């Protein structure tokens, strides 16, 4: 289970993010401990209110727990991981909120602790928390028998194509697979010993070096700008050592104008057609997912209502077993009241475990229902990313051609488009005299 944590402020922004249902298929507030409030926004605002008595700006510690893909992890295992993390960081007894998210067929959890020790009115120091989280993560992988990522075994062997959320969003705008895009930049960097080698390597894949205000960047045919250090995975100083300051490179505006001038309408149409086909397929998958998620939310709401009604009835039945008045006083004297109270508590615990098991079974079924759909969406996205990469290379090859070659290729595109518009035309070419007219 990968653990990622950070000290932060912004209680209301964090609450809004954790409750967001646009990106997550299901969101459930699992636990609120140590708060007067019964909802997440108010609970996190309590942390902020207490922090006002201190000088702490980062008054919360936020943690995400991500199990391996397609592993079935019950709520109890998440709770055990949270407890282990809490002890390791020294946050025992601090107010905390636990939220479960389900996204892309996977379930993960978020935990928010208050860093403010209310008794001393000081923020709890969390030295070396990243190293401590890594230790807990390793322990969880070994405990559950999951295959541990190489980067967790040895940080020097971590996957170089791992990407940040900002890189993922940029790749999404350019219709790319972020991991494949990062691998492409790193491959070009690895086979180049200077800017003279790096620039052609990028151009073969449809990307062009340019000079922004402060650094050298790459641009694709859509006009999306990529930071070389981020996508190569190096520091800006190391990149400058190989590429120089780039003062002689064209500006972003100049590269954009060059690409726009040399891309024909036919090439633009191919790009637009590929994007439209993908968007249509993605919209159909999204519509199916929406119908499934809506049905699952309805089933979960019905289960919660049934469990609440059953809990209320069982609670009333257990309470009715305790006598009142003089008979109740006599029961206390002979110990019957204490024995019945213990029996009620045992039954209540069993009922709670039963309800949690029912909910866990339903969640596992819902995850299984959505996994095939997420796999289809992933395959469709990967196919479009491959097609986009091929278009990048085709456009790069076209832009290297001379004007005569481009004119010839343009005619071939037009001829191919006419043939696609009339699929029987090629079959009538030799036999039908009317074809030439």
C-alpha positions in Angstrom: 0.0 0.0 0.0 1.6 3.3 -1.1 1.3 6.0 1.5 1.7 9.7 0.5 1.4 12.4 3.1 1.8 16.1 3.5 1.5 18.9 6.1 -1.0 21.5 4.9 -3.5 24.2 5.7 -6.7 25.1 3.7 -9.3 23.1 5.6 -12.3 24.0 3.4 -10.4 23.4 0.1 -9.3 20.0 1.4 -12.9 19.1 2.5 -14.3 20.2 -0.9 -11.6 18.0 -2.7 -12.3 15.0 -0.5 -16.1 15.2 -1.1 -15.8 15.7 -4.8 -18.0 13.3 -6.7 -17.2 14.5 -10.3 -13.8 12.7 -10.3 -14.8 9.8 -7.9 -17.5 7.3 -8.6 -18.3 6.8 -4.8 -17.3 8.9 -1.8 -18.0 7.8 1.8 -17.0 9.5 5.0 -15.9 6.5 7.0 -14.9 8.0 10.3 -14.9 11.3 12.2 -13.0 10.9 15.5 -12.5 13.6 18.1 -14.9 16.2 16.6 -18.1 17.8 17.8 -19.3 18.1 14.2 -20.9 15.3 12.3 -19.9 16.3 8.8 -16.5 16.6 7.2 -16.5 20.3 6.3 -17.4 21.3 9.8 -14.9 18.8 11.3 -12.0 20.2 9.3 -13.1 23.7 10.2 -12.8 22.7 13.8 -9.1 21.9 13.2 -8.6 25.3 11.7 -10.5 27.0 14.6 -8.2 25.3 17.2 -5.1 26.2 15.2 -6.0 29.9 15.5 -4.7 29.8 19.0 -1.2 28.9 17.6 1.1 30.2 14.9 0.8 27.0 12.9 0.0 27.5 9.2 0.1 23.8 8.2 -2.3 22.6 11.0 -3.3 19.4 9.3 -1.6 16.2 8.1 -3.2 14.7 5.0 -2.5 11.1 4.0 -3.6 9.0 1.0 -3.5 5.2 1.1 -3.4 3.4 -2.3 -3.4 -0.4 -2.4 -2.1 -2.3 -5.4 -4.3 -2.2 -8.5 -7.2 -4.7 -8.4 -6.4 -6.0 -4.9 -9.5 -6.5 -2.8 -8.7 -4.6 0.5 -11.5 -4.6 3.2 -12.1 -1.6 5.4 -10.5 -3.3 8.3 -7.2 -3.5 6.5 -7.3 0.2 5.8 -8.1 0.9 9.4 -5.1 -1.2 10.6 -2.8 0.6 8.2 -4.1 4.0 9.5 -3.5 2.9 13.1 0.0 1.8 12.2 0.7 5.1 10.5 -0.7 7.1 13.4 1.6 5.3 15.9 4.6 5.7 13.7 4.1 9.5 13.3 3.1 10.1 16.9 -0.4 11.3 16.2 -2.2 8.9 18.6 -5.5 10.3 19.9 -5.5 13.3 17.6 -8.8 14.2 15.9 -9.0 12.5 12.5 -11.3 12.1 9.5 -11.2 9.0 7.2 -12.8 9.2 3.7 -13.0 6.4 1.2 -12.9 7.1 -2.6 -13.7 4.7 -5.5 -12.2 5.7 -8.8 -11.4 3.8 -12.0 -12.4 0.5 -10.4 -10.1 1.0 -7.4 -10.7 1.9 -3.8 -8.4 4.1 -1.8 -8.6 6.1 1.4 -7.7 9.6 2.7 -7.0 10.5 6.3 -6.7 14.0 7.8 -5.3 14.5 11.3 -5.1 17.6 13.3 -1.5 18.5 14.1 -2.6 20.7 17.0 -2.1 19.3 20.5 -5.1 21.0 22.2 -3.7 20.5 25.7 -0.4 22.3 25.0 -1.7 24.4 22.1 1.3 23.5 19.9 1.6 21.8 16.6 3.0 18.3 16.8 6.4 18.1 15.0 6.6 15.4 12.3 10.3 15.0 11.5 11.2 12.7 8.6 7.6 11.7 8.0 8.3 10.6 4.4 10.9 8.1 5.6 8.5 6.8 8.3 5.7 6.5 5.7 8.0 4.5 3.5 8.8 2.1 6.4 5.1 1.6 7.1 4.4 1.0 3.4 7.1 -1.7 3.2 5.7 -3.4 6.3 2.2 -3.4 4.7 3.4 -4.9 1.5 5.2 -7.7 3.3 2.3 -8.3 5.7 -0.3 -8.8 2.9 2.1 -10.6 0.5 1.7 -8.0 -2.2 4.5 -7.6 -4.8 6.5 -4.6 -3.6 7.4 -1.9 -6.2 11.1 -1.8 -7.0 11.2 1.9 -6.1 9.9 1.0 -2.6 12.5 -1.7 -2.2 15.3 0.7 -3.3 14.5 4.4 -4.0 17.3 4.4 -6.6 15.3 1.9 -8.6 12.0 3.7 -8.7 10.2 4.0 -12.0 11.5 7.0 -13.8 8.3 7.3 -15.8 6.2 8.1 -12.6 4.4 11.3 -13.1 2.8 14.1 -11.0 -0.8 15.2 -11.2 0.2 18.3 -13.1 2.1 16.2 -15.7 -0.9 13.9 -15.9 -3.2 16.8 -16.6 -0.9 18.2 -19.3 -0.6 14.8 -21.0 -4.4 14.5 -20.9 -4.8 17.9 -22.7 -2.4 16.6 -25.4 -4.3 13.3 -25.7 -1.2 11.4 -24.5 -0.5 8.6 -22.1 1.6 10.4 -19.4 3.9 7.4 -18.8 4.6 6.8 -22.5 5.1 10.6 -23.0 7.7 10.7 -20.2 9.4 7.6 -21.5 9.7 9.3 -24.9 11.3 12.4 -23.5 13.7 10.3 -21.4 14.6 8.2 -24.4 15.4 11.2 -26.5 17.5 12.6 -23.7 19.4 9.3 -23.2 20.4 8.9 -26.9 21.6 12.5 -27.1 24.8 14.0 -26.0 24.0 17.6 -26.9 21.3 19.9 -28.1 22.2 19.2 -31.7 21.3 15.6 -31.1 18.4 16.1 -28.8 16.4 18.5 -31.0 16.3 16.1 -34.0 15.4 13.2 -31.8 12.4 15.2 -30.5 11.5 16.4 -34.1 11.3 12.8 -35.3 8.5 12.3 -32.7 6.7 15.6 -33.6 8.1 17.9 -30.9 10.1 21.1 -31.4 12.5 22.9 -29.1 11.8 26.6 -28.4 12.9 29.3 -26.0 10.5 30.6 -23.5 11.2 33.5 -21.2 13.3 31.6 -18.7 14.1 28.1 -20.2 14.2 25.7 -23.1 10.9 23.9 -23.7 9.3 21.6 -26.3 6.1 22.2 -28.2 3.8 19.8 -30.0 1.6 20.4 -33.1 -1.3 21.3 -30.8 0.7 24.2 -29.3 1.1 22.4 -25.9 4.3 23.4 -24.1 6.4 20.9 -22.2 9.0 21.7 -19.6 12.2 19.7 -20.5 13.4 19.2 -16.9 10.0 17.9 -15.7 9.5 15.4 -18.4 13.1 14.3 -18.5 13.2 14.0 -14.7 16.3 16.1 -14.1 17.1 19.4 -12.5 17.1 22.6 -14.6 20.9 23.0 -14.0 21.6 19.5 -15.5 19.4 20.3 -18.5 21.2 23.6 -19.1 24.5 21.8 -19.0 23.6 19.8 -22.1 21.3 22.1 -24.0 22.8 25.5 -23.1 20.8 28.7 -22.6 19.0 28.3 -26.0 19.3 32.0 -26.9 19.6 31.1 -30.6 16.4 29.0 -30.5 13.1 30.3 -32.0 10.5 31.7 -29.6 7.4 29.9 -28.7 5.3 32.2 -31.0 7.7 31.6 -33.9 7.5 27.8 -33.5 3.7 27.9 -33.2 3.4 30.0 -36.4 5.8 27.6 -38.3 3.7 24.6 -37.3 0.4 26.3 -38.1 1.7 27.4 -41.5 3.1 24.0 -42.6 0.3 21.8 -41.4 -2.2 21.3 -44.2 -5.9 21.2 -43.8 -5.8 17.5 -44.6 -3.4 16.8 -41.7 -5.6 18.9 -39.4 -8.6 16.9 -40.5 -6.8 13.6 -39.7 -6.0 14.9 -36.2 -9.6 16.1 -35.7 -11.1 12.8 -37.0 -8.9 10.8 -34.6 -9.9 13.0 -31.7 -13.6 13.0 -32.6 -13.6 9.2 -32.9 -12.0 8.8 -29.4 -14.3 11.4 -27.8 -17.4 9.6 -29.2 -16.2 6.3 -27.8 -15.2 7.8 -24.5 -18.6 9.5 -24.2 -20.4 6.2 -24.8 -18.2 4.5 -22.1 -18.8 7.5 -19.7 -22.6 7.2 -20.2 -22.5 3.5 -19.4 -20.4 4.3 -16.3 -22.8 7.0 -15.2 -25.8 4.6 -15.4 -23.9 1.9 -13.5 -22.7 4.3 -10.8 -26.2 5.8 -10.4 -27.7 2.3 -9.9 -24.9 1.4 -7.4 -25.5 4.6 -5.4 -29.2 3.7 -5.2 -28.4 0.2 -4.0 -26.0 1.6 -1.3 -28.6 4.1 -0.1 -31.2 1.3 0.1 -28.8 -0.9 2.1 -28.0 2.0 4.5 -31.7 2.6 5.0 -32.4 -1.1 5.7 -29.5 -1.3 8.1 -30.5 1.8 10.0 -34.1 0.5 10.4 -32.8 -2.9 11.5 -30.4 -1.3 14.0 -33.1 0.8 15.5 -35.4 -2.2 16.0 -32.6 -4.4 17.4 -31.5 -1.6 19.8 -35.1 -1.3 21.1 -35.3 -5.0 21.5 -32.1 -5.1 23.5 -33.2 -2.2 25.7 -36.5 -4.0 26.5 -34.6 -6.8 28.1 -33.5 -4.5 30.9 -36.1 -4.3 33.6 -37.0 -0.9 35.1 -38.4 0.2 38.5 -38.1 -2.0 41.5 -37.5 -5.1 39.3 -34.6 -3.2 37.7 -33.2 -2.4 41.2 -33.4 -6.0 42.2 -31.7 -7.1 39.0 -28.8 -4.8 39.8 -28.5 -6.2 43.3 -28.3 -9.8 42.1 -26.1 -9.1 39.1 -28.7 -9.9 36.4 -28.6 -6.3 35.0 -24.8 -6.5 34.5 -25.0 -9.9 32.8 -27.8 -8.7 30.4 -25.8 -5.5 29.7 -22.8 -7.5 28.6 -25.0 -9.7 26.5 -26.5 -6.7 24.8 -23.1 -5.2 24.1 -21.9 -8.5 22.6 -25.0 -8.7 20.3 -24.5 -5.0 19.3 -20.9 -5.7 18.3 -21.9 -8.7 16.3 -24.7 -6.6 14.6 -22.2 -3.9 13.8 -19.7 -6.4 12.3 -22.6 -8.0 10.3 -23.6 -4.6 8.8 -20.0 -3.8 7.9 -19.6 -7.2 6.2 -22.8 -6.7 4.2 -21.6 -3.3 3.1 -18.1 -4.6 2.2 -19.6 -7.4 0.2 -21.8 -4.9 -1.8 -18.8 -2.6 -2.4 -16.7 -5.5 -3.7 -19.5 -6.5 -6.1 -19.8 -2.9 -7.3 -16.0 -2.7 -7.9 -16.1 -5.9 -9.9 -19.0 -4.6 -12.0 -17.1 -1.5 -12.9 -13.6 -3.0 -13.5 -14.5 -4.4 -17.0 -15.8 -1.0 -18.0 -12.6 0.7 -16.7 -10.5 -1.8 -18.6 -12.4 -1.0 -21.8 -11.8 2.8 -21.2 -8.1 2.2 -20.5 -7.7 0.2 -23.7 -9.5 2.9 -25.7 -7.4 5.6 -24.2 -4.2 3.7 -24.8 -5.2 3.1 -28.5 -5.9 6.8 -29.0 -2.5 7.7 -27.3 -0.7 5.4 -29.8 -2.6 6.9 -32.7 -1.7 10.4 -31.5 2.0 9.4 -31.2 1.8 8.1 -34.8 0.2 11.3 -35.9 3.0 13.2 -34.2 5.6 11.2 -36.2 3.7 11.6 -39.5 3.4 15.3 -39.0 7.1 15.5 -38.2 8.0 13.6 -41.4 5.7 15.8 -43.4 7.3 19.0 -42.1 10.8 17.7 -43.1 9.7 17.3 -46.7 10.4 19.8 -49.5 7.6 21.8 -51.1 7.4 19.4 -54.1 7.1 16.3 -51.9 4.5 18.0 -49.8 2.5 18.9 -52.9 2.6 15.3 -54.1 1.6 14.0 -50.7 -1.3 16.4 -50.6 -2.6 15.1 -53.8 -2.3 11.5 -52.5 -4.3 12.6 -49.4 -7.0 14.1 -51.6 -7.2 11.0 -53.8 -7.4 8.7 -50.8 -10.2 10.9 -49.4 -12.1 10.7 -52.7 -11.8 6.9 -52.7 -13.0 6.7 -49.1 -16.0 8.8 -50.1 -16.9 6.4 -52.9 -15.7 2.9 -51.9 -17.0 1.2 -55.1 -15.1 3.6 -57.3 -11.9 1.5 -57.5 -13.8 -1.6 -58.5 -15.5 0.2 -61.5 -12.3 1.7 -62.8 -11.5 -0.8 -65.5 -14.9 -2.2 -66.4 -17.3 0.7 -66.3 -16.8 3.3 -69.1 -18.9 5.7 -67.2 -16.3 6.0 -64.4 -14.0 8.3 -66.4 -16.8 10.8 -66.9 
